[in-house]
């Protein structure tokens, strides 16, 4: 490391190519999972409902072999109607009644076959088996078997699952009890998918809101002043206190709600309690840190002015997160679509009566885990590419002697260098993050399975391991960023770059630690600001849709997306500052400011950083 010249190299070679090949092979597996999910899945069945003959209500259907009544056009028949809705029973997660797709539910009680015939002619909604002609309702001797049990109670369409729910008190209580049992016995995975699908418009709207917050915050940091920092801190404090209060209020409101019968409602209460406790702890910790570090505020303002000056030389760097965000959004939409299809994947099997049953395949669980690893690794890879592009542009401008004439198109040049030479390095760095994150997910999964044991020692052990992996991941992220910057300078592989970066940082840690840490803390407060106000909007939106939805999990997904978006945008400042600090350490290590070895940094930035590091 001492003999290295530390100058941006012109002639580079590809780094970590084996890791890039491994990433391509992994994505080949993801494409196989995607193809299987598309061929075997049917997301519409999860929300729209389907009849006993394999037809999904509300759309055209393909025929199923061995089921003569399948393959019908149900575009105008959007509701599921059970022939014996007053005497439903559930056996092995199946309701023992023939179900049909109908265009409307009967609003009045139908007492005879003549009433059924009149209802079909007047409303165009046939309540008997499809192959029974309307004129044959009163003539066919088997009509009693092919039509609903009489009398047919008046019913109303249920808004979420599109079922015709009987309004007769006795039938209604029986119907709802069976429906509650059905929903409670379905595994959590499918209930979460139902919640995501039911609230998809809200999730998209909140994602756009998080994008707007992130972009406004980036522009604010570009022209930062002391008053702006005070305003940001005040808004973060208000947001934390307000969101914590709303979470506790919703928890008590749900817990005292006498209609909390469904397992999804009970899960909402459990998740709300966990969110409220976590939010309260985060609020207390952040308020304590703000109180302790308030005296370093002026140094932070100067730091962001320095970063703002560098970004002023590379104005297009401000818009660089937009393509990262668009790529992430496209990938997330693709991932969720595949997940929904995978959750409904199953083979259609016909019975002796010509009906259709869907049976899930045994390997779906392993495909879902593989798909989940793809979410983590690919998201981290996209963020790593953004970090390398920013670091490459900063390095190019920093090591330019003529500050009045910056190099042309540093962002495009950095992107070309990344795609031509260093994608493998980004793959390797993101893979290491994924390796540390997967054990945290597995520990959380095991903790949820074993929490019924009520072992205090086991709970403490799980939480300690979880925190340890989180600390390891945070440290690795920090060193990954400096390894990417080193690769942008020297064109070396990930491991070599990480070793060289650690050597330089270890010799200059005392100079840069305080201002770097507090600058990262202010940026973290900006991310908390985006997440707080996005989650608050989600709380208000989802709270109006309580029925049969595990909406707290989609809310967690919204918070995750909001954090990733704010991280993607604010990382421009974070990566620029970290790259600048590393370049500053290299500059002071290899140069002394003399005529023979002049500094690369201009005098104003050198003075500011030197004063702040004292």
Number of C-alpha atoms within 10 A of each C-alpha: 13 10 6 9 12 18 17 19 13 9 7 14 12 17 20 20 17 13 18 18 13 14 20 12 12 15 15 12 16 19 13 12 20 22 14 17 24 19 13 18 22 17 22 17 16 20 17 18 22 24 22 21 28 27 25 31 28 22 15 14 16 12 15 19 13 16 19 13 18 22 17 18 15 19 14 15 19 23 28 28 29 25 22 21 23 21 14 18 19 13 8 8 13 10 15 14 17 18 24 27 32 25 22 22 24 24 15 14 17 20 13 16 21 13 17 26 22 17 19 19 13 9 12 15 19 24 27 25 18 16 9 16 13 18 13 13 22 16 11 12 10 12 16 15 11 18 21 23 19 16 15 23 22 17 22 17 19 13 10 14 17 20 23 23 23 28 17 15 10 10 20 17 14 17 20 14 15 17 17 15 16 18 17 17 13 12 9 15 10 15 22 19 25 23 23 23 20 21 19 13 11 19 22 12 15 24 22 15 16 28 21 14 21 25 18 12 20 20 12 14 20 17 12 17 17 12 10 14 19 13 12 17 19 11 17 24 20 16 21 23 17 14 22 22 15 14 21 19 14 18 21 13 11 19 18 10 11 7 9 15 14 19 20 24 22 15 17 23 21 15 18 22 18 15 19 20 15 12 20 18 12 15 20 13 11 17 15 11 12 17 9 10 11 12 10 15 18 13 19 24 20 18 20 20 19 19 22 20 14 20 19 13 17 20 13 13 22 19 13 17 23 16 11 19 20 11 14 21 15 11 16 16 12 12 18 16 16 22 23 24 23 27 22 23 22 20 14 17 16 18 12 8 9 18 20 23 16 13 12 15 11 9 8 18 12 10 20 16 11 15 22 14 18 19 17 17 23 20 19 21 24 19 21 23 22 25 25 29 29 31 28 29 25 27 24 22 21 22 20 15 14 12 14 8 10 16 16 11 12 22 21 15 15 21 18 13 19 22 13 14 17 28 21 25 31 27 26 25 24 23 19 16 20 21 14 17 19 16 15 20 12 12 15 15 11 12 16 10 10 13 12 8 10 9 10 10 8 14 14 11 11 17 15 12 14 18 13 13 17 16 13 13 18 14 11 15 17 12 18 26 22 26 28 30 31 30 28 28 22 20 24 24 21 22 16 15 25 20 15 20 24 16 13 17 19 9 11 18 14 11 18 20 13 15 21 18 12 18 22 18 17 19 20 17 19 26 25 22 25 25 27 27 24 25 22 20 18 23 18 11 15 18 12 8 15 15 15 20 26 28 29 26 19 24 25 15 16 23 24 14 22 28 23 19 29 28 21 23 26 23 23 23 24 24 24 24 23 22 28 21 21 21 24 21 20 20 21 17 14 16 15 12 14 8 8 8 11 15 20 21 21 13 10 10 17 15 12 15 19 13 11 17 16 10
